[in-house]
Amino acid sequence: MALIPATILTGFLGSGKTTLLKRILSEAHGQKIAVIENEFGEENIDNDILVTESKEQIVQMSNGCICCTIREDLREALQLLAAKKRKGLLDFDRVVIETTGLADPGPVAQTFFMDDEIAESYLLDSILTLVDAKHAPQQLNDRQEARRQVGFADQIFISKSDLVAEEETEALIHRLKHMNPRAPQQKVHFGEVPIKDVFDLRGFNLNAKLDIDPDFLKEEEAHDHDHAHGEHCDHPSHAHEGHGHHHHHDDDVKSFVYRSDRAFDPARLEDFLGAIVNIYGPRMLRYKGVLHMQGTERKVIFQGVHQLMGSDLGPAWGADEKRTSRMVFIGIDMPREILEQGLDQCLV
């Protein structure tokens, strides 16, 4: 059986997750979607798209989709759905997991890699994060869960931008970019998002062959100020002259970029990253890179979540292409100097 693609939908309370989900479910895309909602009772998909109010754990919807209501382990719910699909009892093409507004997406994502049975049935496609333009500045200041949701995102949707002035939205976009430069941002109005921006984003293949865009950090480079390794000045409380943004907060979720034109020694890099992930893994939300590695003519793609890390060979370096390693790290109060010095010592 082909792997079932799974999408994690996250975002702080009131950011519009259910609105987006209802829109996805009602759109005529011809796909049957299984929705897993945790804490179904508190924030359920409105009853008008459910066929029946039922005590059953799996509810059929009017459009052929299904909704699985979990109050216990996510792993069990995923196993149950996969088993029913295998036996022909349920027909669905993909799974969307809507987390509660206070959830940390990390453990949800890890479920797909830690459990062999889940890994053999599902492919985690991406984490989508909704950010409410009106309330996000305060939520990001006050709530670490909101900052973590941004740090984990593969795609960020900004909702309710019509309720705030354009410069406020621009300041929010700038702030989110600092926290997570690898996630594209898009404004959404009442959940109206093209299905191509929601599914099959392949943001999360830890060990798959990744067709990665070699310029996946090029937008981020707009903020570079020619610091060492092309880091961007990521202290949000600095006023960014010329950008017109003046931040008075200092987010603990930050990103930084490491670059080098020298090749990495594979064994040294593996030892160093293994040690770093052992110590700092819980603080490392997402990290990703395209690496120039000694001993191969192909790019090495690596990415990870917390303590889980994977790498694979990507396409060959082009004949005229500059062989540069680029890595982005997103995390909570990460030891940037230790990482940079350690990576420097892994270079040939």
C-alpha positions in Angstrom: 0.0 0.0 0.0 1.3 3.4 -0.9 2.2 5.7 2.1 -0.7 7.9 3.2 0.3 11.6 3.2 -0.3 13.4 6.5 -0.5 17.1 7.2 -0.3 18.7 10.6 -2.4 21.9 10.9 -1.5 24.1 13.9 -1.9 27.6 15.0 -2.8 29.5 18.2 -6.4 29.6 19.5 -8.7 31.6 17.2 -6.2 31.7 14.3 -8.6 30.2 11.9 -7.6 26.5 11.8 -11.2 25.2 11.7 -12.2 27.8 9.0 -9.3 26.6 6.8 -10.1 23.0 7.5 -13.8 23.4 6.6 -12.8 25.1 3.4 -10.4 22.3 2.5 -13.0 19.7 3.2 -15.7 21.4 1.2 -13.6 22.2 -1.9 -14.1 20.0 -5.0 -10.6 18.5 -5.2 -11.8 14.9 -5.5 -9.7 13.8 -2.5 -11.1 11.9 0.4 -9.5 13.3 3.6 -9.4 11.8 7.1 -9.3 14.5 9.7 -7.9 13.8 13.2 -8.9 16.4 15.7 -7.7 16.3 19.2 -9.9 17.7 21.9 -12.9 17.2 19.6 -15.4 18.5 22.2 -13.8 21.9 22.5 -13.3 23.0 19.0 -15.0 20.6 16.6 -15.6 20.9 12.9 -19.0 22.5 12.8 -21.8 20.0 12.8 -23.2 21.1 9.5 -20.5 19.2 7.7 -21.0 16.1 9.8 -23.5 13.5 8.7 -24.3 12.3 12.2 -23.7 13.3 15.7 -22.4 10.0 17.0 -20.6 8.5 19.9 -18.5 6.6 17.3 -14.8 7.4 17.2 -14.9 7.7 13.4 -17.6 9.9 11.8 -18.4 9.9 8.1 -18.9 13.4 6.7 -21.4 14.5 4.1 -18.6 15.0 1.5 -17.2 11.5 1.8 -14.4 12.6 4.1 -14.1 11.2 7.6 -13.4 12.7 11.0 -11.6 10.7 13.7 -12.1 12.2 17.1 -9.3 11.3 19.5 -9.2 11.6 23.2 -6.4 9.1 23.5 -3.1 8.5 21.8 -2.6 10.0 18.3 -0.6 6.8 17.5 -3.6 4.6 18.2 -5.8 6.8 16.1 -3.4 6.7 13.1 -3.0 2.9 13.5 -6.8 2.5 13.6 -7.3 4.5 10.4 -4.5 2.7 8.5 -5.9 -0.7 9.5 -9.4 0.2 8.4 -8.1 1.5 5.1 -6.1 -1.7 4.5 -9.1 -3.8 5.2 -11.3 -1.7 2.8 -13.5 -0.5 5.7 -12.6 3.1 5.1 -11.6 5.0 1.9 -9.4 8.0 2.2 -6.4 9.5 0.4 -4.7 11.5 3.1 -4.9 12.6 6.7 -5.0 16.1 8.3 -4.3 16.4 12.0 -5.7 19.5 13.5 -3.9 20.2 16.8 -5.3 22.2 19.7 -4.4 25.8 19.7 -2.1 25.2 22.7 -0.3 22.2 21.2 3.4 22.0 20.5 3.6 20.4 17.0 7.0 18.7 17.8 5.7 15.5 19.5 3.0 15.2 16.9 5.6 15.3 14.1 7.9 12.9 16.0 5.1 10.3 16.1 5.6 9.7 12.3 9.3 8.8 12.8 9.5 7.2 16.2 6.9 4.5 15.6 7.8 1.9 13.0 4.2 0.9 12.3 3.2 4.6 11.7 6.3 5.2 9.6 5.4 2.2 7.4 1.9 3.5 6.8 2.3 7.3 6.6 4.4 10.0 5.1 4.5 13.3 7.0 4.1 15.9 4.3 4.2 19.2 6.1 3.3 21.4 9.1 1.0 24.3 8.3 0.8 27.1 10.8 -1.9 29.7 10.9 -1.0 33.1 12.5 -3.7 35.6 13.4 -2.5 39.0 12.3 -4.6 40.8 14.9 -3.6 38.9 18.0 -0.2 37.3 17.0 2.1 40.1 18.2 0.8 39.7 21.7 0.5 35.9 21.5 4.1 35.6 20.2 5.3 37.9 23.1 3.4 36.0 25.8 3.2 32.3 24.7 6.0 30.0 23.9 3.6 27.6 22.2 2.8 30.2 19.6 6.5 30.8 19.0 7.1 27.1 18.7 4.3 26.7 16.2 6.0 29.3 14.0 9.4 27.7 14.4 8.0 24.3 13.2 6.1 25.5 10.2 6.8 24.5 6.6 4.2 27.0 5.4 2.7 30.0 7.3 -0.7 31.3 6.6 -1.5 34.8 8.0 -5.2 35.2 8.8 -7.2 38.3 9.7 -4.7 40.7 8.0 -7.8 42.7 6.9 -8.3 43.7 10.5 -5.0 45.5 11.0 -3.1 48.2 9.2 -0.8 47.1 6.4 2.4 48.2 8.3 1.4 46.0 11.2 1.1 43.0 8.9 4.5 43.9 7.3 6.1 44.1 10.8 4.6 40.7 11.6 5.8 39.2 8.4 9.3 40.5 9.1 9.2 39.1 12.7 8.0 35.7 11.5 10.8 35.7 8.9 13.4 36.1 11.6 11.9 33.2 13.6 11.6 30.9 10.6 13.2 31.9 7.3 12.5 28.6 5.6 8.7 28.7 5.7 6.9 30.7 2.9 4.3 33.1 4.2 0.9 33.8 2.6 -2.0 36.0 3.7 -5.3 34.1 3.7 -8.9 35.5 3.8 -11.4 33.2 5.6 -9.4 30.1 4.8 -9.4 30.6 1.0 -6.2 28.8 0.1 -5.5 27.0 -3.1 -5.2 23.3 -2.4 -1.7 23.2 -4.0 -0.5 25.4 -1.2 -1.8 23.0 1.4 -1.0 19.5 0.2 2.0 17.7 -1.3 4.4 20.4 -0.1 7.0 17.8 0.8 8.3 20.0 3.5 9.1 17.2 5.8 10.8 14.2 4.1 13.4 13.5 6.7 15.0 10.7 4.8 13.4 10.9 1.3 15.1 12.0 -1.8 14.4 15.7 -1.6 14.1 17.8 -4.7 15.3 20.8 -2.8 15.4 24.3 -4.2 19.1 25.2 -4.1 18.1 28.7 -3.3 15.8 27.8 -0.5 17.3 30.6 1.6 17.5 33.2 -1.0 14.6 35.3 0.3 16.2 35.2 3.8 19.4 36.6 2.3 17.6 39.9 1.8 18.2 40.5 5.5 21.9 39.6 5.4 24.2 42.3 6.6 27.5 40.6 5.6 28.1 39.2 9.0 30.3 36.0 9.5 28.7 33.1 7.6 26.1 35.5 6.1 24.2 35.4 9.4 21.5 37.9 9.5 21.3 40.4 12.4 18.8 38.4 14.2 18.4 40.3 17.4 14.8 41.5 17.1 15.2 44.4 19.5 17.7 46.0 17.1 16.0 48.6 15.0 16.6 47.6 11.4 17.8 50.7 9.7 16.5 50.9 6.2 13.8 48.3 6.8 11.5 50.6 8.7 10.9 47.9 11.3 11.5 48.7 15.0 11.1 45.7 17.3 10.8 46.0 21.0 10.6 42.3 21.8 13.2 39.6 21.9 11.8 36.2 20.7 13.4 33.1 22.2 12.6 31.3 18.9 15.2 32.5 16.4 16.9 31.3 13.3 20.3 31.6 12.0 22.1 30.6 8.8 25.5 29.0 8.5 27.4 29.1 5.2 30.7 27.8 4.1 32.5 27.3 0.7 34.8 24.6 2.2 33.7 21.0 2.2 32.6 19.2 5.3 34.4 16.1 6.6 31.5 13.6 6.8 32.7 11.7 9.9 33.5 14.8 11.9 30.2 16.5 10.9 28.2 13.4 11.9 29.9 13.2 15.3 29.4 16.9 16.0 25.8 17.0 14.9 25.1 13.8 16.9 26.6 15.4 20.0 24.8 18.7 19.5 21.4 17.0 19.0 21.9 14.9 22.1 22.4 17.9 24.3 20.3 20.6 22.6 17.8 18.5 20.7 14.7 19.6 22.7 15.5 23.2 21.9 16.1 22.6 18.2 12.8 22.9 16.5 13.7 22.5 12.8 17.0 22.4 11.0 17.8 21.9 7.4 20.6 22.2 4.9 22.2 21.6 1.6 25.8 20.4 2.2 29.0 20.3 0.2 30.5 17.1 1.5 34.0 15.7 0.8 34.0 12.5 -1.2 30.8 13.0 -3.2 29.9 14.9 -6.3 26.3 15.2 -5.1 24.6 17.6 -2.7 23.8 16.1 0.7 20.4 17.1 2.0 19.9 17.0 5.7 17.1 18.0 8.0 15.8 17.3 11.5 13.3 17.9 14.2 14.4 17.9 17.8 16.6 14.8 18.3 15.6 13.2 15.0 17.9 13.9 12.1 18.1 12.4 8.6 20.2 13.0 5.5 20.3 11.8 1.9 22.1 12.4 -1.4 20.5 15.0 -3.5 21.2 16.0 -7.1 24.7 16.4 -8.4 26.4 19.8 -8.2 26.2 21.6 -11.5 29.4 22.0 -13.5 29.4 25.8 -13.0 27.6 25.8 -9.6 29.5 27.1 -6.6 29.7 24.4 -4.0 28.5 26.1 -0.8 27.0 24.5 2.3 24.0 26.3 3.6 22.2 25.4 6.8 19.4 27.0 8.7 18.7 26.3 12.3 15.5 27.3 14.1 15.3 26.8 17.8 14.8 28.2 21.3 17.8 30.1 22.7 20.2 27.9 20.7 23.9 28.1 21.4 24.8 29.8 18.2 28.5 30.3 18.9 29.0 26.7 19.9 27.2 25.6 16.7 29.2 27.9 14.4 32.6 27.0 16.0 31.8 23.3 16.0 30.7 23.4 12.3 33.9 25.3 11.4 35.9 22.5 13.0 34.1 19.9 10.8 35.4 21.6 7.6 38.1 20.0 5.5 
